[in-house]
Amino acid sequence: MCRIDLVYTAAELKALDRKSRETLTKHGIRLVRTSPQIRNIIKKDPKVRRKLKALLRPKYRQLKRK
């Protein structure tokens, strides 16, 4: 859902202890799941929607068979 290592550099992450990195990751996941701004990015950008659709396709097919 949210890869903190794509947002922060390795040096920035090394400055945090393990528990702090986990907390930051959990907060990032919560933000991605609930943020209206993230939904707007997905809604407005066809490239993002195509990528998400491609990533979700295997699960969609699996559920469609049921």
Backbone torsions as a table, in degrees:
resi	resn	phi	psi	omega
1	MET	NA	-53.7	-177.9
2	CYS	-137.1	111.8	179.1
3	ARG	-97.4	105.4	-177.8
4	ILE	-63.1	-31.3	-179.2
5	ASP	-68.2	-14.3	174.3
6	LEU	-87.5	-16.1	-178.8
7	VAL	-96.4	-43.2	-177.6
8	TYR	-110.0	152.2	176.9
9	THR	-74.4	164.1	178.5
10	ALA	-61.3	-38.5	179.6
11	ALA	-63.8	-40.5	178.7
12	GLU	-64.9	-40.1	-179.4
13	LEU	-71.3	-32.4	177.9
14	LYS	-67.0	-23.6	179.0
15	ALA	-71.1	-16.0	179.9
16	LEU	-101.2	148.5	173.7
17	ASP	-79.4	171.6	-175.0
18	ARG	-58.4	-44.9	-178.0
19	LYS	-64.1	-38.9	178.8
20	SER	-66.7	-40.0	177.3
21	ARG	-63.4	-41.3	178.1
22	GLU	-63.4	-41.4	178.1
23	THR	-62.9	-43.4	179.0
24	LEU	-63.1	-40.6	178.2
25	THR	-63.9	-45.4	179.4
26	LYS	-61.8	-41.0	178.7
27	HIS	-65.3	-40.2	177.8
28	GLY	-61.9	-42.0	178.2
29	ILE	-62.4	-45.6	179.1
30	ARG	-61.1	-41.2	-179.9
31	LEU	-64.0	-44.9	179.7
32	VAL	-63.3	-38.7	-178.1
33	ARG	-71.9	-29.6	-170.7
34	THR	-115.2	-6.1	-172.5
35	SER	-78.9	123.7	174.6
36	PRO	-64.4	-31.0	178.9
37	GLN	-63.8	-40.3	177.7
38	ILE	-64.4	-43.8	177.8
39	ARG	-60.5	-38.8	178.9
40	ASN	-66.2	-37.6	177.2
41	ILE	-62.2	-45.2	179.6
42	ILE	-64.3	-42.5	-177.3
43	LYS	-65.6	-38.4	-173.4
44	LYS	-88.9	-19.1	-173.8
45	ASP	-109.3	107.3	-178.8
46	PRO	-62.5	-30.8	179.0
47	LYS	-63.7	-42.4	179.6
48	VAL	-65.1	-43.2	179.4
49	ARG	-62.2	-41.6	178.9
50	ARG	-63.2	-42.3	179.2
51	LYS	-64.0	-45.0	178.7
52	LEU	-62.5	-41.4	-179.9
53	LYS	-63.4	-40.6	178.1
54	ALA	-64.5	-39.1	179.2
55	LEU	-70.2	-31.2	-178.8
56	LEU	-87.5	-13.7	-174.9
57	ARG	-53.5	-46.9	-179.7
58	PRO	-59.9	-41.6	179.6
59	LYS	-67.9	-39.4	178.5
60	TYR	-60.0	-46.4	179.5
61	ARG	-62.5	-40.5	179.2
62	GLN	-62.2	-44.2	-178.4
63	LEU	-71.9	-32.0	-179.1
64	LYS	-66.0	-31.1	179.8
65	ARG	-67.2	-27.3	-174.6
66	LYS	-69.5	NA	NA
